[in-house]
Amino acid sequence: MKKLFLLFLCIPYFAFAQKTTILKGTVKNKEKQPIENVSVKFGNTGTTTDENGNYSVRIPFKEEITIIFRHVSYKTFTKKLTATSRNSIRFSPILSLKTEKLKEVVVKDRRKEAQGITKIDVNKAKNIVGPNAGVENVLMTLPGVNNNNELSTQYNVRGGNFDENLVYVNGIEVYRPFLIRSGQQEGLSFINSNMVQNINFSAGGFQAKYGDKLSSVLDITYRKPTEIATTVDASLLGASATFEGGFLDNKLSVLTGIRYRDNSLFVNSKQIETNFRPRFTDLQSYISYDFSNQLTLSYLSNFSLNNYDYQPISRRTRFGTIADPLELIVFYQGKEENNYFTLFNALSADYKVNDNLSFRTTVSSYNTQEEEYYDVLASYNLGEVDANIGSQDFGEVDFSEGIGSQLNHARNDLDALINNVQIRGTYKKDRIQWDFGVKYQNEDIRERIREWEVIDSLGFSVRPPNHAGNNQPYEPFEGPITPFQNIREDNKVQINRISGFVQINERLFWNDNEVWYNFGIRAQNWTVSSNGNNSKSQLIISPRAQFAIKPNWARDMLFRFSGGWYSQPPSYRELKDFNGKINVDVKAQKSIHLVTGMDYSFNLWERPFKLTTELYFKDLSNVNAYSVDNVRIRYRADNITTAYAHGLDVRLNGEFVPGSESWVSLGYLKTEENINNRGNIARPSDQRIKFGILFQDYVPNLPNLKAYLNLVYNTGVPGGAPAYSDVYQFQERLRDYKRADLGVSYVFTDANKQYQTGFLSKFKELTAGLELFNMFDIQNAITNTWVRDVYSKTQFGIPNFMTGRVLNFKVSMKF
């Protein structure tokens, strides 16, 4: 009887199912971003898209209908459909923004701007031209962000160094390798730009929910795909492939990308002749499964392998002035073999208790195994070049000022394992939002350092400075040859950290003025142990605040203020001094940070523009002074330095060309440090003037032919100092950094231009183009090589030039 009753209940369902089918899809804009709250309707039936642009609605079977997609900010889209199959139908339209003027006031979401966060268009990260095209390359065009090394993805922000930047992917902090010395060894960035959905960047004054660093935050979100697609990119520099798809009625989303890169094209354009095989491989996956509307489980993994085989042959560098030119000629023997293996895994669970309360728990593990092996003998001749135009030897070296050689040896191994678990929560009530969290992290680093350098000048071995016992030529010296530098250390370091934060956000109205405020506080406690030495437990407290107001003016302006007491507990690199020894008692660097800014949005030539300005000041104490050699940072590990930084950042972005956003940025920075009360000198990151342009254009009668121009000008930074020298005596700067990269591409097909027949019908997207790097072939220097003059006993800083002009071909396709 019960079975018969159930059968009668199911008859209407089966009858209805036979007469209908499911229509579903994803509604996006021309920038391929999902659109939320789009009305999807036919007749009296309809639905709306969710936050990911997805919709699902039942339509009649074998009956023509007209389905309408409506949104207040986009043009209405209509489509006639007839379901000819009982299987679900997928239709994903592209909506175009409305271009007509509206008399009503358009309400904008200004939360990111109020927080001092720059939101970067994902398409720019994919299309921008540069040797390391991607998210970091876009950052280089922003004011306050500097980098003079086109082979590196590292960057300095407002006077800080590479180690002072926070990078998050889906709320999980990621790390850079420990032993990397040069940009050409660095390989691929952790961030795969083909997997990115959102890019948010803060150059300072960021909230307490972010970690304990002094300079900046780059917050990346990987997307959750809803449709199956494969994207393939290929060029003379390497290739990548990305697979994405939504399965099990879009409960399961899979996003996987593999990348391969070979930088030989760039290195072969430098002044050093080499046999070079730099190979970088990277595999990433982001998998997410929705168990219910309340529980989602996500998994993020990364595997990377960098093999760096380097065999220098010769080098010829001419420098100096027109009246007094010099030339360095070097012949090399030996080679360098470095390997960097990295494995990263993170598992996250998001649980939504109700509409007001949600939690995220994350467990992650990062392991890096690095080998740095080299034996390189360099024999050099530093000579004066004949500058007499009438001379038969014009342009030739006619007098040698320095002759010698140096042998560099290393057998360095490092194994680092970083494990952490964190719980974060969000509670919303009315217009107030509370964020809170706690995190435990254990760092286990083991490093074996065997590194020495022998310097020979005119047949005599150069001993370390202040080395007693040599009274030649009056007394014969019978002691052993002592390396100029010699480091032999075995470090076993354990760091345990417990950190937490709580912050409150609110949006309200003060009279007719819109106001945002944020107040939060962070705390971290940590201990360090190394080879039997244990540090005392150290604690830092970091209060931070933000305030923004949008006055009820006719002009669209926003004013914001932020600041706080920021602290940076030492990482393993900061615990290690120049000689490789660990100081377990290194304290956290501290900074009082103040930022004030303004955003002014306006229309020019009937197109949107925005002018952003920020004025900032940092007062730093307990500073751990450092030196920079390419991308290698070496710390003093003593906290005896104070410093300051102040500057002004200005950025104008908008549609200089209709439909294409471009920007111009200008930054001024001054940062100095006082080491042990000896007086202020420029810090290694003291880059006074920064000017950048990111410009996009297209041919009016041929809009699928597009051009991308990336221009950067930076004034020179301090050129560093030789080993064992006094940095106060070496304050010469490198030459100004000037670079222009141009890219031209043609879009054969994309979301706005589809083919039903022929070869192009097989592609969802197909683009091909050419890239010209360093188009003016400007010689930019990143560091100095120091060579001794045997007569004056002085040392010359000989610039190490970066890459020259390089032409690259690339193609991108999506199936």
Secondary structure, DSSP 8 states (H G I E B T S, - for coil): -HHHHHHHHHHHHHHHHHHEEEEEEE-EETTS-B-SS-EEEETTEEEE--TTSEEEEEEEBT-EEEEEEEETTEEEEEEEEEB-SSS-EE---EE-B--S--SS------HHHHTT-EEE-HHHHHH--STT-SHHHHHTTSTTEE-S-TT----EETT--GGGEEEEETTEE----SS--SHHHH-S-S--GGGEEEEEEESSS--TTS-S-SSEEEEEEE----S-EEEEEEETTEEEEEEEEEETTTTEEEEEEEEEEETHHHHTTSSEEEEEEEEEEEEEEEEEEESSSSEEEEEEEEEEEEEEEEEEEEEEEEEE-SSSEEEEEEEEEEEEEEEEEEEEEEEEEEEE-SSSEEEEEEEEEEEEEEEEEEEEEEEEEEEEE---TTSTTTTSEEEEEEEEEEEEEEEEEEEEEEEEEEEEEEEEETTEEEEEEEEEEEEEEEEEEEEEEEEEETTEEE--TT-----TTTS---S----SEEEEEEEEEEEEEEEEEEEEEEEEEETTEEEEEEEEEEEEEEEEEETTEE---EEEEEEEEEEEEE-S-SSEEEEEEEEEEEEE---HHHHB-TTS-B-TT---EEEEEEEEEEEEEEEETTEEEEEEEEEEEEEEEEE--EEEETTEEEE--S--EEEEEEEEEEEEEEEEETTEEEEEEEEEEEEEEEETTS-EEE-TT---EEEEEEEEEEETTEEEEEEEEEEEEE---B----TT--GGG---B---EEEEEEEEEEEEEBTTB--SSSGGGG-SEEEEEEEEESTT----EEEEEEEE-TTT--EEEEEEE----EEEEEEEEE-
